Each structure stands twice: as structure tokens, then as C-alpha cells.
Amino acid sequence: MKKSNAKTYWKENIRYVLLLLAIWFLVSFGAGILFKDTLNNFKIGGFKLGFWFAQQGSMYVFVVLIFVYVRLMNKLDKKHGYDV
């Protein structure tokens, strides 16, 4: 029983990691490179939005994703009985 619980735990963990990395990829590569021309039509803090995402936005999103991951993992730990 414990082994199948651990497999389920790691399967969900990997799913969370892949989802969060996909979000970060879309923000950093997508907004900073692929969609920069469209985003540059808007400004934030006096800078074009595409430039802002390439220079600052992807870092901010990464930090937020770290906190989201911590929260998700805390819930997952409780769900599977690994919380201390």
C-alpha cells in the first residue's frame, strides 16, 4: 500500500513540476521572444511590455511559481500523509 502511495505522490509531483515549468516557459520564451512584437504595443513603467517580460517579468513569474509550488507540495504532502 505504501509503495503505490509513493508512486501516486511522485506522479502528481512530476505533473506539478511540468505544468509550472510550462507556464514559466510560456512567460519567459513566449512573452519575451515569440510574442514580443505584439506585447510591445503596450507599456509598463515606461518600457515596452515585451522588453519588460524579457528583462523582469519572467523572473517575477518564476518567483511566484516557486511559492505556488511550495503550496501545492504542502497540500500534496498532507494528502498522501507525508507532512510532518
Secondary structure per residue as TSV (DSSP state, phi and psi in degrees):
chain	resnum	aa	ss	phi	psi
A	1	M	-	360.0	-42.6
A	2	K	H	-65.3	-36.2
A	3	K	H	-67.8	-41.4
A	4	S	H	-68.6	-32.3
A	5	N	H	-64.1	-41.6
A	6	A	H	-66.2	-39.6
A	7	K	H	-63.1	-43.6
A	8	T	H	-63.6	-41.4
A	9	Y	H	-58.5	-50.1
A	10	W	H	-69.9	-32.5
A	11	K	H	-63.1	-44.7
A	12	E	H	-66.7	-39.2
A	13	N	H	-60.1	-47.9
A	14	I	H	-64.1	-37.5
A	15	R	H	-61.9	-42.6
A	16	Y	H	-62.5	-45.1
A	17	V	H	-61.6	-46.0
A	18	L	H	-64.6	-40.0
A	19	L	H	-63.7	-46.1
A	20	L	H	-67.7	-37.2
A	21	L	H	-67.1	-35.9
A	22	A	H	-64.4	-41.5
A	23	I	H	-62.1	-45.8
A	24	W	H	-63.5	-39.3
A	25	F	H	-62.0	-45.2
A	26	L	I	-61.9	-38.9
A	27	V	I	-72.7	-47.8
A	28	S	I	-75.1	-51.3
A	29	F	I	-81.1	-45.2
A	30	G	I	-65.7	-57.6
A	31	A	I	-72.2	-34.3
A	32	G	I	-82.6	-24.1
A	33	I	I	-125.9	-58.2
A	34	L	I	-68.1	-44.8
A	35	F	T	-104.2	16.2
A	36	K	H	-63.9	-36.8
A	37	D	H	-62.9	-41.0
A	38	T	H	-69.6	-43.6
A	39	L	H	-68.2	-26.1
A	40	N	T	-68.2	-8.5
A	41	N	T	-72.2	-15.1
A	42	F	S	-112.6	154.6
A	43	K	E	-124.2	147.9
A	44	I	E	-137.0	122.6
A	45	G	T	61.0	27.7
A	46	G	T	86.3	-2.6
A	47	F	E	-111.6	151.2
A	48	K	E	-63.9	140.9
A	49	L	H	-62.6	-38.9
A	50	G	H	-61.4	-43.6
A	51	F	H	-63.3	-42.9
A	52	W	H	-60.7	-45.0
A	53	F	I	-63.2	-39.6
A	54	A	I	-66.1	-35.6
A	55	Q	I	-94.2	-39.1
A	56	Q	I	-123.4	-44.9
A	57	G	I	-57.4	-42.2
A	58	S	H	-65.8	-32.2
A	59	M	H	-69.4	-42.2
A	60	Y	H	-62.8	-43.8
A	61	V	H	-63.1	-40.0
A	62	F	H	-60.8	-44.0
A	63	V	H	-64.0	-41.9
A	64	V	H	-63.0	-40.8
A	65	L	H	-64.1	-30.5
A	66	I	H	-62.8	-45.5
A	67	F	H	-66.2	-37.2
A	68	V	H	-63.0	-43.1
A	69	Y	H	-61.8	-43.1
A	70	V	H	-59.9	-44.8
A	71	R	H	-64.7	-44.7
A	72	L	H	-61.1	-41.3
A	73	M	H	-69.8	-35.5
A	74	N	H	-62.1	-43.0
A	75	K	H	-64.3	-42.0
A	76	L	H	-65.3	-40.6
A	77	D	H	-59.4	-45.6
A	78	K	H	-64.1	-42.4
A	79	K	H	-59.4	-38.3
A	80	H	H	-101.2	4.4
A	81	G	T	78.2	24.2
A	82	Y	-	-100.5	3.4
A	83	D	-	-76.2	148.5
A	84	V	-	-114.2	360.0
